[in-house]
Amino acid sequence: MNSIFDKVIDRSNSASFKWGYNKFVFGTDDILPMWVADMDFQPPAEVADEMKKRLDHGIYGYTYIPNSASDAMINWFMNRHNWKIDQSSIVYHSGVVPAISTAIQAFTEPGDYVMLQSPVYAPFFEMIEKNERVVLNSPLKLVNNRYEMDFEDLEKKLQKGVKLFVLCSPHNPGGRVWTKEELQRVGDLCLQYNCLILSDEIHADHVYKPNVHHPLSALDKKYEEIVLTCVAPSKTFNIAGLQASACIIPTEELKSRYENFQRRTGFHTLNTFGIIAMEAAYRYGESWLEELLSYLHQNVAIAKEFIEENIPSIRLMEPEGTYLLWMDCRDLNMSDEELNKALIEKGKLGLEPGSKYGAGGEGFVRMNIGCSQEVLLEGLERLKRALA
Ligand SMILES: Cc1ncc(COP(=O)(O)O)c(C=O)c1O
């Protein structure tokens, strides 16, 4: 065993969505789950150590978020992303999805357009539609098996009067880490058309060299006027169940409007253990993350080689970031139903169907490789059995 991430941990009795919901999602329990975006790894040891200390205290009353937790987060973003976050711009929330919903309510009216770029993380659509706003899609372009933004289309859509654009940066499911130039073009266009950007940067820390994640808000002071950024330790350190995230809103006016809408839900702080875990992860998690990134990068290479050798009819979109593999299965000429049926019945493998991610996702599947290499190889064998 060479890496801490080689250890296979049984998650079946931990009320894990990924490991406990297979019958509900796929109709059968004998599935290897590689769908929901959490990893099968324990977070940095200090996260459990600090939570145990707090657990042993024995009293779990209302808890405020101490400055030390914000400081740990601020230092993390300065060190890792060269982004200076002002403490006064931080608004905590129990998740990025609820933060997106709050922003939609705060900055748009029912019936307004909210823009996104499909294929993209499915709850973006859901939050827009459930809040009775209208999805305005500027689809990504597939160029040489890699997504690019369609700036001409983006501008046409902005001319329709869009108040809010939900940007996924880095991109789930395509694994794109948007370049500085791409982000500047987005920022400039949105400034020109007076459109706010909710930049969902939850995947910011999972980026493979030489790619670099650029927080949009940090690229130029002028973007601070229109950008709200969602960040979280949940993907980075695999602590999604602890439900801690933050929205960074440098402009006082936008921040107070956002907070006002957030307060309407009665939300005012994070849960006790979420706060402890967030602080410990950001304070102590850097060497753990470096080891993780190297392991995940190996996983990408293993999957790429396996697929090229054994399932050449599908095309892997090599991710620049994230632990999510987006695979183009369109050459198999199977409908999405046939594809899913083959994966579940022949492969006994649980993947995310691409159609969940909106237009352009049809004929694709998403595989989560945030797992040990033993499990990854088993998953790839099952993929081969299903599709080769
Ligand atoms: C782009 C993106 N945003 C948000 C989330 C979920 O965020 P949260 O669990 O904090 O609501 C995910 C989870 O996969 C995601 O990929």
The ligand as a Gaussian input file, in Angstrom:
#p B3LYP/6-31G(d) Opt

LIG

0 1
 C      -20.662000      22.653000      -9.199000
 C      -21.248000      22.192000      -7.909000
 N      -21.855000      23.077000      -7.098000
 C      -22.398000      22.712000      -5.911000
 C      -22.348000      21.388000      -5.501000
 C      -22.979000      20.993000      -4.206000
 O      -22.761000      21.938000      -3.223000
 P      -23.376000      21.800000      -1.765000
 O      -23.316000      20.366000      -1.366000
 O      -22.504000      22.681000      -0.930000
 O      -24.773000      22.316000      -1.827000
 C      -21.721000      20.428000      -6.319000
 C      -21.705000      19.019000      -5.927000
 O      -21.409000      18.149000      -6.679000
 C      -21.159000      20.847000      -7.545000
 O      -20.538000      19.991000      -8.356000

